[in-house]
Amino acid sequence: MSETQTLAAIRATGALISDGHFVYTSGAHGDTYFNKDAVFMHTELTARLCEQIARHFVHQAVDIVIGPVAGGVIMGQWVANHLSKLQDRDVLAIYADKAKGSTDQAPRFIVKRGYDKAIAHKRVLIVDDVLNMGTSIRAMRDLVAQHDGKLVGAGCLINRYSHDAHSLQIPELYSLIKLKLHIYDAKACSLCKKGVPINTDYGKAKAATS
């Protein structure tokens, strides 16, 4: 699918909610929210999206696909499945848990269940659903290095901050969609100044009220 077709398919699930006032995980505010869970309910669409990522990295001879909880777990399974078929060999899918003391602004991850041994000296691809401030990808990058893995790049569904491989200090970055959104610092949010009520059904505001 082209980027336009991919965006249309994601919009059809109701995952992109516009013209609102949302608080993101980072604490920043914005007028558009991406509800990834609305996409992941549709297994066929999720499989097709992840196949695009797999095809982009097929020539990197990936051994391991790793994603952070929770969206990265689902994507990791599908991307590894497609890479296994495309490369005609078994590509493993593992995931990283949040470490104790991890925060949204400064996430830290750990691998359990013997996954650390699987990473060592293998070619590793990071996957995640939405690329916001880039803190999760950087933390995952450091995790792979910590366990002596060879990072080949990272793939995501949506890149909201116009990140590139250089800004994240990784070999390669591939995103299916690049969205230029209006994002505001919480202390200088124009939506707050206009008195637009914060949406408490989605994002960090929902967690604060639940």
NUSE-118207 format. One line per 10 residues: number of its first residue (from 1); their letters; for each residue x, y, z of N, C-alpha, C. Coordinates in nm, 3 decimals, always signed. Example, Ala and Ser with C-alpha at 12.3 -4.5 7.8 and 13.67 -1.06 7.14 Angstrom:
<atoms>
1 = AS = +1.319/-0.569/+0.780/+1.230/-0.450/+0.780/+1.320/-0.330/+0.780 | +1.285/-0.225/+0.708/+1.367/-0.106/+0.714/+1.290/+0.003/+0.787
</atoms>
This chain:
<atoms>
1 = MSETQTLAAI = +0.084/-0.119/+0.000/+0.000/+0.000/+0.000/+0.087/+0.125/+0.000 | +0.040/+0.229/-0.069/+0.108/+0.357/-0.063/+0.081/+0.421/+0.073 | +0.152/+0.531/+0.102/+0.129/+0.600/+0.229/-0.014/+0.653/+0.236 | -0.066/+0.700/+0.122/-0.204/+0.750/+0.120/-0.303/+0.638/+0.148 | -0.281/+0.522/+0.087/-0.370/+0.407/+0.109/-0.360/+0.357/+0.253 | -0.239/+0.358/+0.306/-0.219/+0.314/+0.444/-0.291/+0.406/+0.541 | -0.278/+0.536/+0.518/-0.346/+0.633/+0.604/-0.498/+0.616/+0.595 | -0.548/+0.593/+0.475/-0.692/+0.575/+0.456/-0.741/+0.450/+0.529 | -0.662/+0.342/+0.523/-0.700/+0.218/+0.590/-0.703/+0.235/+0.742 | -0.607/+0.311/+0.794/-0.602/+0.337/+0.938/-0.717/+0.428/+0.979
11 = RATGALISDG = -0.746/+0.529/+0.898/-0.858/+0.619/+0.928/-0.990/+0.543/+0.931 | -1.003/+0.443/+0.845/-1.128/+0.367/+0.836/-1.158/+0.291/+0.965 | -1.058/+0.264/+1.045/-1.080/+0.195/+1.173/-1.125/+0.291/+1.283 | -1.118/+0.421/+1.255/-1.151/+0.520/+1.357/-1.035/+0.548/+1.451 | -0.916/+0.506/+1.412/-0.800/+0.520/+1.500/-0.748/+0.664/+1.509 | -0.768/+0.742/+1.404/-0.722/+0.881/+1.405/-0.836/+0.974/+1.443 | -0.823/+1.038/+1.557/-0.927/+1.126/+1.609/-0.875/+1.269/+1.603 | -0.943/+1.351/+1.524/-0.895/+1.487/+1.498/-0.985/+1.592/+1.563 | -0.938/+1.716/+1.556/-1.014/+1.834/+1.601/-1.055/+1.823/+1.748 | -0.962/+1.777/+1.830/-0.988/+1.768/+1.973/-0.878/+1.835/+2.053
21 = HFVYTSGAHG = -0.867/+1.797/+2.176/-0.762/+1.848/+2.265/-0.718/+1.730/+2.351 | -0.598/+1.681/+2.323/-0.550/+1.559/+2.387/-0.419/+1.582/+2.460 | -0.399/+1.505/+2.566/-0.272/+1.506/+2.638/-0.200/+1.377/+2.603 | -0.080/+1.389/+2.546/-0.004/+1.272/+2.504/+0.076/+1.214/+2.620 | +0.128/+1.095/+2.598/+0.207/+1.028/+2.701/+0.323/+1.114/+2.747 | +0.381/+1.190/+2.656/+0.495/+1.276/+2.688/+0.457/+1.393/+2.777 | +0.325/+1.422/+2.785/+0.278/+1.540/+2.859/+0.245/+1.657/+2.769 | +0.289/+1.648/+2.643/+0.256/+1.752/+2.546/+0.108/+1.744/+2.509 | +0.057/+1.854/+2.453/-0.083/+1.859/+2.410/-0.090/+1.863/+2.258 | -0.206/+1.825/+2.204/-0.225/+1.831/+2.060/-0.370/+1.816/+2.022
31 = DTYFNKDAVF = -0.398/+1.835/+1.891/-0.537/+1.831/+1.845/-0.575/+1.699/+1.778 | -0.481/+1.606/+1.766/-0.508/+1.478/+1.700/-0.452/+1.363/+1.784 | -0.529/+1.256/+1.793/-0.486/+1.140/+1.872/-0.493/+1.014/+1.786 | -0.390/+0.931/+1.799/-0.388/+0.802/+1.729/-0.415/+0.691/+1.829 | -0.530/+0.629/+1.815/-0.569/+0.519/+1.903/-0.526/+0.387/+1.839 | -0.406/+0.345/+1.868/-0.350/+0.225/+1.806/-0.433/+0.100/+1.832 | -0.501/+0.096/+1.946/-0.581/-0.022/+1.979/-0.693/-0.044/+1.879 | -0.742/+0.065/+1.818/-0.847/+0.052/+1.717/-0.795/-0.017/+1.592 | -0.665/-0.003/+1.567/-0.603/-0.072/+1.452/-0.579/-0.218/+1.486 | -0.521/-0.245/+1.603/-0.480/-0.381/+1.638/-0.597/-0.477/+1.655
41 = MHTELTARLC = -0.719/-0.425/+1.669/-0.835/-0.514/+1.672/-0.858/-0.582/+1.537 | -0.808/-0.519/+1.432/-0.826/-0.571/+1.296/-0.700/-0.649/+1.256 | -0.707/-0.779/+1.270/-0.587/-0.862/+1.251/-0.537/-0.861/+1.107 | -0.628/-0.861/+1.010/-0.584/-0.862/+0.871/-0.512/-0.732/+0.836 | -0.567/-0.620/+0.880/-0.501/-0.492/+0.855/-0.367/-0.486/+0.926 | -0.363/-0.529/+1.052/-0.238/-0.530/+1.127/-0.133/-0.614/+1.056 | -0.174/-0.728/+1.005/-0.082/-0.816/+0.933/-0.028/-0.747/+0.808 | -0.113/-0.676/+0.735/-0.070/-0.609/+0.613/+0.026/-0.494/+0.644 | -0.002/-0.420/+0.750/+0.086/-0.309/+0.788/+0.223/-0.361/+0.827 | +0.223/-0.467/+0.904/+0.351/-0.524/+0.950/+0.427/-0.590/+0.836
51 = EQIARHFVHQ = +0.356/-0.639/+0.736/+0.423/-0.697/+0.619/+0.502/-0.589/+0.545 | +0.447/-0.467/+0.540/+0.519/-0.358/+0.475/+0.653/-0.331/+0.546 | +0.650/-0.334/+0.678/+0.774/-0.313/+0.754/+0.870/-0.428/+0.728 | +0.818/-0.550/+0.729/+0.903/-0.667/+0.705/+0.969/-0.659/+0.568 | +0.893/-0.623/+0.467/+0.948/-0.617/+0.331/+1.056/-0.510/+0.320 | +1.040/-0.402/+0.394/+1.142/-0.296/+0.390/+1.275/-0.345/+0.445 | +1.269/-0.429/+0.547/+1.393/-0.474/+0.614/+1.436/-0.615/+0.573 | +1.373/-0.672/+0.471/+1.402/-0.812/+0.437/+1.548/-0.835/+0.399 | +1.612/-0.734/+0.343/+1.751/-0.750/+0.299/+1.852/-0.727/+0.413 | +1.803/-0.702/+0.532/+1.891/-0.680/+0.646/+1.924/-0.809/+0.721
61 = AVDIVIGPVA = +1.873/-0.922/+0.673/+1.901/-1.052/+0.736/+1.870/-1.049/+0.886 | +1.751/-1.002/+0.919/+1.710/-0.988/+1.059/+1.698/-1.126/+1.125 | +1.751/-1.136/+1.248/+1.739/-1.259/+1.327/+1.631/-1.248/+1.435 | +1.620/-1.127/+1.492/+1.531/-1.104/+1.606/+1.452/-0.976/+1.583 | +1.321/-0.982/+1.610/+1.239/-0.861/+1.612/+1.197/-0.838/+1.756 | +1.220/-0.717/+1.805/+1.185/-0.686/+1.944/+1.101/-0.558/+1.949 | +1.000/-0.559/+2.036/+0.917/-0.441/+2.054/+0.887/-0.420/+2.201 | +0.864/-0.296/+2.241/+0.829/-0.268/+2.381/+0.681/-0.297/+2.406 | +0.649/-0.332/+2.529/+0.508/-0.350/+2.563/+0.436/-0.215/+2.551 | +0.310/-0.210/+2.498/+0.234/-0.328/+2.463/+0.220/-0.342/+2.311
71 = GGVIMGQWVA = +0.208/-0.229/+2.241/+0.188/-0.236/+2.097/+0.300/-0.303/+2.022 | +0.421/-0.288/+2.072/+0.536/-0.349/+2.007/+0.534/-0.501/+2.013 | +0.461/-0.556/+2.109/+0.448/-0.702/+2.120/+0.370/-0.756/+2.001 | +0.256/-0.693/+1.974/+0.172/-0.736/+1.862/+0.246/-0.719/+1.731 | +0.307/-0.605/+1.711/+0.379/-0.580/+1.587/+0.497/-0.674/+1.570 | +0.568/-0.700/+1.679/+0.684/-0.788/+1.673/+0.648/-0.927/+1.622 | +0.536/-0.980/+1.669/+0.491/-1.111/+1.624/+0.464/-1.113/+1.474 | +0.391/-1.012/+1.426/+0.356/-1.010/+1.285/+0.477/-0.983/+1.195 | +0.561/-0.888/+1.233/+0.678/-0.857/+1.150/+0.771/-0.978/+1.143 | +0.794/-1.044/+1.256/+0.879/-1.162/+1.257/+0.818/-1.274/+1.173
81 = NHLSKLQDRD = +0.687/-1.289/+1.180/+0.619/-1.391/+1.100/+0.641/-1.369/+0.951 | +0.624/-1.244/+0.907/+0.644/-1.213/+0.766/+0.791/-1.227/+0.725 | +0.882/-1.183/+0.810/+1.024/-1.197/+0.778/+1.065/-1.343/+0.768 | +1.007/-1.426/+0.853/+1.037/-1.570/+0.847/+1.000/-1.627/+0.711 | +0.885/-1.586/+0.661/+0.840/-1.635/+0.530/+0.923/-1.576/+0.417 | +0.952/-1.447/+0.426/+1.028/-1.381/+0.321/+1.173/-1.428/+0.315 | +1.231/-1.457/+0.431/+1.371/-1.499/+0.437/+1.386/-1.650/+0.435 | +1.273/-1.720/+0.443/+1.271/-1.866/+0.442/+1.356/-1.925/+0.554 | +1.346/-1.862/+0.671/+1.411/-1.913/+0.791/+1.341/-1.852/+0.912 | +1.363/-1.912/+1.026/+1.292/-1.870/+1.146/+1.348/-1.739/+1.201
91 = VLAIYADKAK = +1.264/-1.637/+1.208/+1.298/-1.510/+1.270/+1.220/-1.502/+1.401 | +1.290/-1.478/+1.510/+1.227/-1.480/+1.641/+1.164/-1.346/+1.677 | +1.058/-1.352/+1.757/+0.991/-1.232/+1.807/+0.997/-1.233/+1.959 | +1.051/-1.127/+2.017/+1.057/-1.113/+2.162/+1.008/-0.974/+2.200 | +0.993/-0.950/+2.328/+0.947/-0.817/+2.370/+1.017/-0.774/+2.498 | +1.012/-0.644/+2.522/+1.077/-0.585/+2.639/+0.972/-0.532/+2.735 | +0.991/-0.556/+2.863/+0.904/-0.503/+2.967/+0.958/-0.369/+3.017 | +0.872/-0.289/+3.076/+0.919/-0.166/+3.139/+0.993/-0.199/+3.267 | +1.107/-0.134/+3.286/+1.187/-0.155/+3.406/+1.127/-0.080/+3.524 | +1.159/-0.124/+3.642/+1.113/-0.056/+3.763/+1.167/+0.087/+3.764
101 = GSTDQAPRFI = +1.079/+0.181/+3.792/+1.119/+0.321/+3.793/+1.110/+0.389/+3.659 | +1.068/+0.314/+3.555/+1.053/+0.372/+3.423/+0.939/+0.472/+3.422 | +0.956/+0.581/+3.349/+0.851/+0.683/+3.336/+0.822/+0.706/+3.189 | +0.711/+0.771/+3.160/+0.676/+0.802/+3.021/+0.779/+0.895/+2.958 | +0.831/+0.988/+3.038/+0.928/+1.084/+2.986/+1.068/+1.023/+2.974 | +1.100/+0.927/+3.058/+1.231/+0.861/+3.055/+1.212/+0.710/+3.070 | +1.162/+0.645/+2.964/+1.136/+0.501/+2.974/+1.265/+0.418/+2.979 | +1.258/+0.309/+3.052/+1.366/+0.212/+3.054/+1.304/+0.073/+3.040 | +1.374/-0.013/+2.968/+1.320/-0.145/+2.941/+1.417/-0.254/+2.985 | +1.360/-0.370/+3.013/+1.439/-0.489/+3.044/+1.384/-0.607/+2.965
111 = VKRGYDKAIA = +1.469/-0.705/+2.943/+1.423/-0.828/+2.879/+1.432/-0.941/+2.982 | +1.328/-1.021/+2.988/+1.320/-1.133/+3.080/+1.310/-1.263/+3.001 | +1.278/-1.372/+3.069/+1.244/-1.500/+3.007/+1.356/-1.557/+2.920 | +1.480/-1.518/+2.946/+1.592/-1.568/+2.867/+1.610/-1.496/+2.735 | +1.532/-1.390/+2.712/+1.543/-1.317/+2.586/+1.680/-1.250/+2.570 | +1.744/-1.218/+2.683/+1.876/-1.153/+2.673/+1.975/-1.243/+2.601 | +1.966/-1.373/+2.621/+2.056/-1.468/+2.554/+2.024/-1.479/+2.406 | +1.897/-1.458/+2.373/+1.858/-1.465/+2.232/+1.912/-1.348/+2.152 | +1.925/-1.232/+2.216/+1.969/-1.111/+2.147/+2.118/-1.113/+2.115 | +2.198/-1.168/+2.203/+2.344/-1.160/+2.192/+2.395/-1.203/+2.055
121 = HKRVLIVDDV = +2.468/-1.111/+1.991/+2.536/-1.135/+1.863/+2.440/-1.160/+1.747 | +2.314/-1.120/+1.761/+2.215/-1.136/+1.655/+2.181/-1.001/+1.593 | +2.129/-1.007/+1.470/+2.085/-0.886/+1.401/+1.940/-0.857/+1.444 | +1.923/-0.738/+1.505/+1.798/-0.708/+1.574/+1.725/-0.590/+1.508 | +1.594/-0.605/+1.490/+1.508/-0.499/+1.440/+1.410/-0.459/+1.550 | +1.403/-0.330/+1.579/+1.307/-0.277/+1.677/+1.180/-0.237/+1.603 | +1.064/-0.269/+1.662/+0.937/-0.222/+1.606/+0.855/-0.157/+1.717 | +0.779/-0.056/+1.681/+0.689/+0.011/+1.776/+0.574/+0.072/+1.697 | +0.467/+0.102/+1.767/+0.348/+0.152/+1.697/+0.360/+0.298/+1.657 | +0.379/+0.387/+1.756/+0.384/+0.530/+1.727/+0.516/+0.588/+1.776
131 = LNMGTSIRAM = +0.579/+0.665/+1.691/+0.704/+0.732/+1.727/+0.669/+0.874/+1.767 | +0.679/+0.902/+1.896/+0.648/+1.035/+1.948/+0.777/+1.113/+1.970 | +0.820/+1.122/+2.094/+0.943/+1.196/+2.124/+1.069/+1.117/+2.092 | +1.052/+0.987/+2.066/+1.167/+0.904/+2.033/+1.233/+0.840/+2.153 | +1.179/+0.866/+2.274/+1.244/+0.815/+2.395/+1.238/+0.663/+2.403 | +1.128/+0.602/+2.359/+1.117/+0.455/+2.365/+1.215/+0.389/+2.269 | +1.227/+0.442/+2.148/+1.319/+0.384/+2.050/+1.463/+0.396/+2.099 | +1.497/+0.510/+2.157/+1.633/+0.527/+2.209/+1.660/+0.430/+2.324 | +1.560/+0.412/+2.412/+1.576/+0.318/+2.524/+1.589/+0.176/+2.473 | +1.514/+0.140/+2.370/+1.524/+0.007/+2.311/+1.659/-0.011/+2.242
141 = RDLVAQHDGK = +1.706/+0.094/+2.176/+1.839/+0.091/+2.114/+1.946/+0.059/+2.216 | +1.939/+0.125/+2.331/+2.037/+0.102/+2.437/+2.025/-0.039/+2.495 | +1.903/-0.089/+2.501/+1.880/-0.224/+2.553/+1.944/-0.329/+2.462 | +1.928/-0.312/+2.332/+1.988/-0.405/+2.236/+2.140/-0.404/+2.250 | +2.198/-0.285/+2.260/+2.343/-0.273/+2.276/+2.391/-0.335/+2.406 | +2.312/-0.317/+2.511/+2.347/-0.372/+2.643/+2.362/-0.523/+2.639 | +2.283/-0.587/+2.553/+2.286/-0.733/+2.544/+2.361/-0.782/+2.421 | +2.449/-0.697/+2.369/+2.540/-0.733/+2.260/+2.470/-0.771/+2.131 | +2.353/-0.711/+2.107/+2.286/-0.732/+1.979/+2.335/-0.632/+1.876 | +2.317/-0.664/+1.749/+2.355/-0.572/+1.640/+2.227/-0.512/+1.583
151 = LVGAGCLINR = +2.203/-0.387/+1.613/+2.081/-0.320/+1.569/+2.089/-0.286/+1.421 | +1.985/-0.327/+1.345/+1.981/-0.295/+1.202/+1.890/-0.178/+1.173 | +1.799/-0.145/+1.267/+1.709/-0.033/+1.245/+1.583/-0.044/+1.327 | +1.488/+0.043/+1.296/+1.360/+0.043/+1.367/+1.249/+0.073/+1.267 | +1.134/+0.007/+1.288/+1.017/+0.030/+1.204/+0.897/+0.066/+1.289 | +0.815/+0.159/+1.243/+0.696/+0.200/+1.319/+0.581/+0.229/+1.224 | +0.462/+0.237/+1.279/+0.345/+0.269/+1.198/+0.340/+0.417/+1.166 | +0.350/+0.500/+1.269/+0.334/+0.644/+1.252/+0.450/+0.720/+1.317 | +0.506/+0.813/+1.243/+0.612/+0.901/+1.292/+0.551/+1.040/+1.307 | +0.531/+1.083/+1.431/+0.460/+1.209/+1.454/+0.551/+1.329/+1.472
161 = YSHDAHSLQI = +0.680/+1.307/+1.490/+0.770/+1.419/+1.520/+0.876/+1.440/+1.412 | +0.857/+1.379/+1.296/+0.954/+1.392/+1.186/+1.093/+1.347/+1.227 | +1.101/+1.243/+1.308/+1.231/+1.186/+1.343/+1.295/+1.120/+1.222 | +1.426/+1.109/+1.227/+1.498/+1.029/+1.127/+1.602/+0.945/+1.200 | +1.671/+0.860/+1.125/+1.768/+0.771/+1.186/+1.878/+0.847/+1.259 | +1.917/+0.960/+1.201/+2.025/+1.039/+1.261/+1.984/+1.094/+1.397 | +1.863/+1.147/+1.407/+1.819/+1.206/+1.534/+1.803/+1.102/+1.643 | +1.775/+0.977/+1.603/+1.758/+0.869/+1.700/+1.886/+0.789/+1.722 | +1.987/+0.821/+1.642/+2.117/+0.751/+1.649/+2.100/+0.600/+1.631 | +2.030/+0.565/+1.523/+2.014/+0.425/+1.485/+2.050/+0.411/+1.338
171 = PELYSLIKLK = +2.079/+0.288/+1.290/+2.121/+0.271/+1.150/+2.016/+0.310/+1.048 | +1.889/+0.280/+1.075/+1.784/+0.307/+0.978/+1.649/+0.321/+1.048 | +1.565/+0.410/+0.997/+1.430/+0.427/+1.048/+1.332/+0.420/+0.932 | +1.228/+0.338/+0.949/+1.124/+0.328/+0.847/+0.988/+0.342/+0.914 | +0.909/+0.437/+0.866/+0.774/+0.455/+0.917/+0.676/+0.452/+0.801 | +0.559/+0.390/+0.824/+0.460/+0.380/+0.718/+0.396/+0.515/+0.688 | +0.379/+0.595/+0.792/+0.312/+0.724/+0.778/+0.388/+0.831/+0.855 | +0.405/+0.946/+0.794/+0.461/+1.062/+0.862/+0.350/+1.166/+0.875 | +0.316/+1.198/+0.999/+0.210/+1.294/+1.024/+0.268/+1.419/+1.090 | +0.246/+1.533/+1.028/+0.287/+1.659/+1.089/+0.170/+1.712/+1.170
181 = LHIYDAKACS = +0.176/+1.692/+1.300/+0.066/+1.731/+1.387/+0.099/+1.861/+1.462 | -0.005/+1.929/+1.505/+0.013/+2.046/+1.591/+0.033/+1.996/+1.734 | +0.153/+2.011/+1.784/+0.187/+1.964/+1.918/+0.239/+2.081/+2.001 | +0.186/+2.093/+2.123/+0.218/+2.209/+2.206/+0.274/+2.166/+2.340 | +0.366/+2.245/+2.391/+0.410/+2.228/+2.528/+0.292/+2.258/+2.619 | +0.279/+2.179/+2.725/+0.163/+2.193/+2.814/+0.149/+2.334/+2.871 | +0.262/+2.402/+2.891/+0.259/+2.536/+2.950/+0.231/+2.646/+2.847 | +0.236/+2.609/+2.720/+0.213/+2.710/+2.616/+0.117/+2.656/+2.510 | +0.017/+2.584/+2.556/-0.078/+2.519/+2.465/-0.184/+2.618/+2.419 | -0.194/+2.638/+2.287/-0.293/+2.732/+2.233/-0.435/+2.680/+2.253
191 = LCKKGVPINT = -0.451/+2.548/+2.259/-0.583/+2.490/+2.282/-0.632/+2.522/+2.424 | -0.538/+2.517/+2.519/-0.572/+2.554/+2.657/-0.612/+2.701/+2.664 | -0.536/+2.785/+2.594/-0.564/+2.928/+2.595/-0.700/+2.959/+2.535 | -0.741/+2.876/+2.438/-0.871/+2.896/+2.374/-0.985/+2.836/+2.456 | -0.950/+2.765/+2.561/-1.052/+2.705/+2.646/-1.112/+2.577/+2.590 | -1.042/+2.512/+2.496/-1.091/+2.385/+2.440/-1.076/+2.276/+2.546 | -1.184/+2.210/+2.584/-1.176/+2.110/+2.690/-1.088/+1.991/+2.651 | -1.015/+1.939/+2.748/-0.928/+1.824/+2.724/-1.013/+1.698/+2.714 | -0.986/+1.617/+2.614/-1.055/+1.490/+2.595/-1.005/+1.389/+2.698 | -1.095/+1.337/+2.780/-1.056/+1.242/+2.885/-1.088/+1.098/+2.847
201 = DYGKAKAATS = -1.126/+1.076/+2.722/-1.155/+0.940/+2.675/-1.029/+0.872/+2.621 | -0.931/+0.953/+2.583/-0.810/+0.899/+2.523/-0.686/+0.970/+2.578 | -0.573/+0.902/+2.569/-0.447/+0.963/+2.609/-0.421/+0.965/+2.757 | -0.326/+1.048/+2.797/-0.283/+1.053/+2.937/-0.392/+1.105/+3.028 | -0.479/+1.191/+2.975/-0.590/+1.244/+3.058/-0.685/+1.134/+3.100 | -0.700/+1.031/+3.016/-0.787/+0.919/+3.052/-0.730/+0.843/+3.169 | -0.597/+0.820/+3.166/-0.531/+0.748/+3.276/-0.545/+0.826/+3.406 | -0.542/+0.959/+3.397/-0.550/+1.042/+3.516/-0.689/+1.040/+3.580 | -0.791/+1.009/+3.497/-0.927/+1.011/+3.549/-0.983/+0.871/+3.575 | -0.904/+0.768/+3.541/-0.954/+0.630/+3.559/-0.912/+0.573/+3.693
</atoms>
